[in-house]
């Protein structure tokens, strides 16, 4: 009960994540095609990584469903990802995108348990 005597309503539990998130600051190069079909290549920063994907910061207007290539700046290997969410302008997530591996790998050198 609250201080005013009103009943507190239970809230739904937070959805379970498929994998833990690891905070990183990994500089990468991302490339692909913008919504208008023009190619892009940009330096970006991965801020969290999980077994299934990552969150990165970019200034590009990418859309959900876009496929992008991500290559660590200190590496020759690249991975293919799909954009699964984009941060809305005017919110704390503006400039962030969530990406999911098209094929799970340890691109950034972090191996997650099965």
C-alpha positions as CSV (number, residue, x, y, z in Angstrom):
1,X,0.0,0.0,0.0
2,X,1.2,3.5,-0.7
3,X,1.3,6.3,1.9
4,X,-2.1,7.5,0.8
5,X,-3.7,4.1,1.5
6,X,-4.2,3.2,-2.2
7,X,-3.6,-0.3,-3.3
8,X,-0.4,-0.9,-5.3
9,X,-0.9,-2.7,-8.5
10,X,1.5,-5.4,-9.5
11,X,3.6,-4.7,-12.6
12,X,4.5,-7.2,-15.2
13,X,7.9,-8.7,-14.8
14,X,10.6,-7.4,-17.1
15,X,11.1,-9.7,-20.1
16,X,14.1,-12.1,-19.8
17,X,17.0,-11.5,-22.0
18,X,18.4,-14.3,-24.1
19,X,22.0,-13.4,-23.1
20,X,23.9,-11.2,-20.7
21,X,25.0,-7.7,-22.0
22,X,28.7,-6.7,-21.7
23,X,29.6,-3.0,-21.7
24,X,32.3,-2.3,-24.2
25,X,33.7,0.6,-26.2
26,X,34.6,-1.1,-29.4
27,X,35.3,1.1,-32.4
28,X,34.0,-0.4,-35.6
29,X,33.4,0.4,-39.3
30,X,29.8,-0.2,-40.4
31,X,28.7,-0.4,-44.1
32,X,25.7,-1.2,-46.1
33,X,22.9,0.7,-47.9
34,X,20.8,3.6,-46.6
35,X,17.0,3.5,-47.0
36,X,17.3,5.4,-50.3
37,X,19.7,2.7,-51.6
38,X,22.9,4.7,-51.5
39,X,25.9,2.9,-50.0
40,X,27.5,4.1,-46.8
41,X,30.6,3.4,-44.7
42,X,30.9,5.0,-41.3
43,X,33.1,4.8,-38.2
44,X,30.8,3.8,-35.2
45,X,31.1,2.6,-31.6
46,X,29.7,-0.6,-30.2
47,X,28.6,0.2,-26.5
48,X,27.2,-3.2,-25.5
49,X,27.5,-6.7,-26.9
50,X,25.6,-9.9,-26.2
51,X,25.7,-13.4,-27.6
52,X,23.1,-12.5,-30.2
53,X,24.0,-8.9,-31.2
54,X,25.0,-5.4,-30.0
55,X,24.0,-1.8,-29.4
56,X,26.0,0.8,-31.3
57,X,26.0,4.5,-31.8
58,X,25.7,6.0,-35.3
59,X,24.5,9.2,-36.9
60,X,23.1,7.3,-39.9
61,X,19.3,7.1,-40.5
62,X,19.2,3.3,-40.5
63,X,15.9,1.5,-40.4
64,X,14.7,-1.7,-38.7
65,X,15.4,-4.7,-41.0
66,X,18.4,-3.1,-42.7
67,X,21.4,-5.5,-43.1
68,X,24.8,-4.0,-42.3
69,X,28.4,-5.2,-42.2
70,X,30.3,-4.6,-39.0
71,X,34.1,-4.7,-38.9
72,X,36.2,-4.0,-35.8
73,X,38.8,-1.3,-36.6
74,X,41.6,-3.6,-35.4
75,X,40.6,-6.7,-37.2
76,X,40.2,-8.2,-40.7
77,X,37.0,-10.2,-39.9
78,X,33.6,-8.7,-40.5
79,X,30.1,-9.9,-39.5
80,X,26.7,-9.4,-41.0
81,X,23.9,-8.0,-38.8
82,X,20.3,-6.9,-39.1
83,X,19.0,-3.7,-37.4
84,X,16.3,-4.8,-34.9
85,X,15.6,-1.4,-33.3
86,X,16.5,2.3,-33.6
87,X,16.5,5.0,-31.0
88,X,13.9,7.7,-31.6
89,X,15.0,11.3,-32.0
90,X,14.5,13.4,-28.9
91,X,15.0,10.4,-26.5
92,X,18.1,9.2,-24.6
93,X,18.4,6.5,-27.2
94,X,18.6,8.8,-30.2
95,X,21.6,7.8,-32.3
96,X,21.6,4.2,-31.0
97,X,20.6,1.1,-32.9
98,X,20.2,-2.5,-31.8
99,X,21.7,-5.1,-34.2
100,X,21.4,-8.8,-34.3
101,X,23.9,-11.3,-35.8
102,X,22.7,-13.0,-39.0
103,X,25.0,-15.8,-37.9
104,X,26.2,-15.9,-34.3
105,X,30.0,-15.4,-33.9
106,X,32.5,-13.9,-31.5
107,X,33.4,-11.0,-33.8
108,X,34.6,-8.8,-31.0
109,X,36.6,-11.5,-29.3
110,X,34.0,-12.1,-26.6
111,X,32.8,-15.7,-26.4
112,X,29.5,-16.4,-24.6
113,X,28.6,-19.7,-23.0
114,X,26.1,-21.9,-24.9
